[in-house]
Amino acid sequence: MVPNISSIREHIIFINHSIPLAGHPGVAKTFELVTRHFWWQCLHADVSEFVARCDTCQKAKSRTQKPPGPLQSLPIPDYKVTRKKGLQSK
């Protein structure tokens, strides 16, 4: 059981997530690595939060959305655009 000191807990997660040998694994693998030697209440939530804040993981993570399609031009209107009364440009 690890004492309720956030700096100690964060360092334990850091060692199991951010060192080169760990290779920035995701939440599940980091959780598994930490629980080999340590445990505390809300450990999974702490690991999830740490991984979500990890800059390296956020930059390297793959996209889950479909890539956007090609841009398409809008047609140019054949009429003159006029302003309504009361609207003035700044």
Contact map, one row per residue, 1 for C-alpha under 8 A:
111000000000000000000000000000000000011100000000000000000000000000000000000000000000000000
111100001000000000000000000000000000011100000000000000000000000000000000000000000000000000
111110010000000000000000000000000000000100000000000000000000000000000000000000000000000000
011111001000000000000000000000000000000000000000000000000000000000000000000000000000000000
001111111000000000000000000000000000000000000000000000000000000000000000000000000000000000
000111111100000000000000000000000000000000000000000000000000000000000000000000000000000000
000011111110000000000000000000000000000000000000000000000000000000000000000000000000000000
001011111111000000000000000000000000000000000000000000000000000000000000000000000000000000
010111111111100000000000000000000000000000000000000000000000000000000000000000000000000000
000001111111110000000000000000000000000000000000010000000000000000000000000000000000000000
000000111111111000000000000000000000000000000000000000000000000000000000000000000000000000
000000011111111100000000000000000100000000000000000000000000000000000000000000000000000000
000000001111111110000000000001000100000000000010010000000000000000000000000000000000000000
000000000111111111100000000000000000000000000000000000000000000000000000000000000000000000
000000000011111111100100000000000000000000000000000000000000000000000000000000000000000000
000000000001111111100100000001001100000000000000000000000000000000000000000000000000000000
000000000000111111100111100001000000000000000000000000000000000000000000000000000000000000
000000000000011111110111000000000000000000000000000000000000000000000000000000000000000000
000000000000011111111111000000000000000000000000000000000000000000000000000000000000000000
000000000000000001111111000000000000000000000000000000000000000000000000000000000000000000
000000000000000000111110000000000000000000000000000000000000000000000000000000000000000000
000000000000001111111111100000000000000000000000000000000000000000000000000000000000000000
000000000000000011111111100000000000000000000000000000000000000000000000000000000000000000
000000000000000011110111110000000000000000000000000000011000000000000000000000000000000000
000000000000000010000111111111000000000000000000000000000000000000000000000000000000000000
000000000000000000000001111111000000000000000000001000000000000000000000000000000000000000
000000000000000000000000111111100000000000000011001000000000000000000000000000000000000000
000000000000000000000000111111110000000000000000000000000000000000000000000000000000000000
000000000000000000000000111111111000000000000000000000000000000000000000000000000000000000
000000000000100110000000111111111100000000000010000000000000000000000000000000000000000000
000000000000000000000000001111111110000000110010000000000000000000000000000000000000000000
000000000000000000000000000111111111000000000000000000000000000000000000000000000000000000
000000000000000100000000000011111111100000000000000000000000000000000000000000000000000000
000000000001100100000000000001111111111000000000000000000000000000000000000000000000000000
000000000000000000000000000000111111111000000000000000000000000000000000000000000000000000
000000000000000000000000000000011111110000000000000000000000000000000000000000000000000000
000000000000000000000000000000001111111000000000000000000000000000000000000000000000000000
110000000000000000000000000000000111111100000000000000000000000000000000000000000000000000
110000000000000000000000000000000110111110100000000000000000000000000000000000000000000000
111000000000000000000000000000000000011111100000000000000000000000000000000000000000000000
000000000000000000000000000000000000001111100000000000000000000000000000000000000000000000
000000000000000000000000000000000000000111111100000000000000000000000000000000000000000000
000000000000000000000000000000100000001111111110000000000000000000000000000000000000000000
000000000000000000000000000000100000000001111111000000000000000000000000000000000000000000
000000000000000000000000000000000000000001111111100000000000000000000000000000000000000000
000000000000000000000000000000000000000001111111110000000000000000000000000000000000000000
000000000000100000000000001001100000000000111111111000000000000000000000000000000000000000
000000000000000000000000001000000000000000011111111100000000000000000000000000000000000000
000000000000000000000000000000000000000000001111111110000000000000000000000000000000000000
000000000100100000000000000000000000000000000111111111000000000000000000000000000000000000
000000000000000000000000011000000000000000000011111111001000000000000000000000000000000000
000000000000000000000000000000000000000000000001111111001100000000000000000000000000000000
000000000000000000000000000000000000000000000000111111100100000000000000000000000000000000
000000000000000000000000000000000000000000000000011111111100000000000000000000000000000000
000000000000000000000000000000000000000000000000000011111110000000000000000000000000000000
000000000000000000000001000000000000000000000000000001111111000000000000000000000000000000
000000000000000000000001000000000000000000000000001101111111100000000000000000000000000000
000000000000000000000000000000000000000000000000000111111111100000000000000000000000000000
000000000000000000000000000000000000000000000000000000111111100000000000000000000000000000
000000000000000000000000000000000000000000000000000000011111110000000000000000000000000000
000000000000000000000000000000000000000000000000000000001111111000000000000000000000000000
000000000000000000000000000000000000000000000000000000000001111100000000000000000000000000
000000000000000000000000000000000000000000000000000000000000111111000000000000000000000000
000000000000000000000000000000000000000000000000000000000000011111000000000000000000000000
000000000000000000000000000000000000000000000000000000000000001111100000000000000000000000
000000000000000000000000000000000000000000000000000000000000001111110000000000000000000000
000000000000000000000000000000000000000000000000000000000000000011111000000000000000000000
000000000000000000000000000000000000000000000000000000000000000001111100000000000000000000
000000000000000000000000000000000000000000000000000000000000000000111110000000000000000000
000000000000000000000000000000000000000000000000000000000000000000011111000000000000000000
000000000000000000000000000000000000000000000000000000000000000000001111100000000000000000
000000000000000000000000000000000000000000000000000000000000000000000111110000000000000000
000000000000000000000000000000000000000000000000000000000000000000000011111000000000000000
000000000000000000000000000000000000000000000000000000000000000000000001111100000000000000
000000000000000000000000000000000000000000000000000000000000000000000000111110000000000000
000000000000000000000000000000000000000000000000000000000000000000000000011111000000000000
000000000000000000000000000000000000000000000000000000000000000000000000001111110000000000
000000000000000000000000000000000000000000000000000000000000000000000000000111110000000000
000000000000000000000000000000000000000000000000000000000000000000000000000011111000000000
000000000000000000000000000000000000000000000000000000000000000000000000000011111100000000
000000000000000000000000000000000000000000000000000000000000000000000000000000111110000000
000000000000000000000000000000000000000000000000000000000000000000000000000000011111000000
000000000000000000000000000000000000000000000000000000000000000000000000000000001111101000
000000000000000000000000000000000000000000000000000000000000000000000000000000000111111000
000000000000000000000000000000000000000000000000000000000000000000000000000000000011111000
000000000000000000000000000000000000000000000000000000000000000000000000000000000001111100
000000000000000000000000000000000000000000000000000000000000000000000000000000000011111110
000000000000000000000000000000000000000000000000000000000000000000000000000000000000011111
000000000000000000000000000000000000000000000000000000000000000000000000000000000000001111
000000000000000000000000000000000000000000000000000000000000000000000000000000000000000111
